[in-house]
Amino acid sequence: MTSATQQFLVVLEKNSLLLAFALTGTTVWVSYFLSDKLTRGRLHGSAIAIFIGLVTAYIGGIITNGKQGISDLPVLSGIGLMGGAMLRDLSIVATAFGVRAEEFSKSGMIGALSLFTGITVSFLVGGLVAYCFGYRDAISITTLGAGAATYIVGPVTGSAIGASSEVIALSVAAGLVKAIMVMTLTPFIAKLIGLNNPRAAMIFGGIMGTNSGVMAGLAATDPKLVPYGAMTATFYTGLGCLLGPSVIFIVNRAIFG
Amino acid sequence: MIIYGTALLSTCLLLGLTLGRFLGSLAGIEADIGGVGISMLLLIASCAFLQQKGYMKPPTEAGIAFWGSIYIPIVVAMAASQNVLAAVNGGIVAILAGASTVAASFAIVGIFIRIGNPGSNSEE
């Protein structure tokens, strides 16, 4: 028995990426189960899974005192490979597949205007909060503003311009707070702001931008609106990743040095 | 062949990241400028071109779609690899940055919906 357990541990360490797939898959499954049973889908499964990931990273930090969350445990190093820049960028770029340029152009100027407005507002408000809390360098201010855009724009922008792991983690947390709030608050605020037609949903997706937040928020409001909001929101992360480390970082660097 | 799709996706990302680094060096920044965004534009453009020419077969699409469909678990793994311990010390920043942005964004969504559509709202 003991040798079988030892053999299993050897296999796990030698195949750490496979262990990462298995563990992440299980986490996502549990999260969607909890989302369904405990919150009746109001809190999106992906938000719960990411929250579990962040908690796990916190525990990993306490155990190892390292900087890579739970992946600092040798047996869980595959989590670091799976969540590393290479596979992350590959999967994000792949989500652009299926976005038809023609369909988006049909929504007209208001969709594009919403996208640029939404991204600008996120960087502005997120950056302002960062500044109020004593961050004075352009890299941290841009990264936290990027996190206020989405929890993907944050780390992508942060790694591109060389932000510290702490600031990148903060930007992910800010994006997660945003996603969870959009998911849970949208059904309650929809009536107040007139979010009840496809055009409004495209504006909503473009300004909010957080994919899981927009999809879950609209699904909880009116499932028919989901594709319209998702269509503009799909562009948001890409556009944020394009503008964050470029135009917005350059502007911030000119202001804060 | 499924690998054609994954190969196309990977090529777009490699080219996009290269262009991003090149743009970075042009702008005087030793960093990648929008490599992921450029890769997305390359993927959309090349897929549209291949679809037009009839080269885009369902297995090829599957080789791209698979990676897009596992982006949530990959983001979960990314979250699990972050330095959350350090982030928790500045947790209020994250919560305030997220919450303020959501509040401002909801207000602007309301304004945008009203601007283009004054009729439908005043009727109610």
Interface residues (C-beta under 8 A of the other chain):
Chain A: A20 F21 T24 G25 T27 V28 S46 A49 I50 I52 G53 L54 V55 T56 A57 Y58 G60 G61 I62 K67 Q68 G69 I70 S71 I79 G80 M82 G83 G84 L87 R88 D89 L90 S91 I92 V93 A94 T95 A96 F97 G98 V99 R100 A101 I110 L113 S114 T117 G118 V121 S122 V125 G126 L128 V129 A130 F133 Y135 L144 G145 G147 A148 A149 Y151 I152 P155 V156 A160 I161 G162 S165 E166 I168 A169 L170 S171 V172 A173 A174 G175 L176 V177 K178 M181 V182 L185 I189 L192 I193 G194 L195 N197 R199 A200 I203 F204 I207 M208 S212 G238 L239 C241 L242 L243 G244 P245 S246 F249 I250
Chain B: L9 S10 C12 L13 G16 L17 G20 L23 G24 A27 I29 E30 A31 D32 I33 G34 G35 V36 G37 I38 S39 M40 L41 L43 I44 C47 A48 E61 I64 A65 F66 W67 G68 S69 I70 Y71 I72 P73 I74 V75 V76 A77 M78 A79 A80 S81 Q82 N83 V84 L85 A86 A87 V88 G90 G91 I92 V93 A94 I95 L96 A97 G98 A99 S100 T101 V102 A104 S105 F106 I108 V109 G110 F112 I113 R114 G116 N117 S120 N121
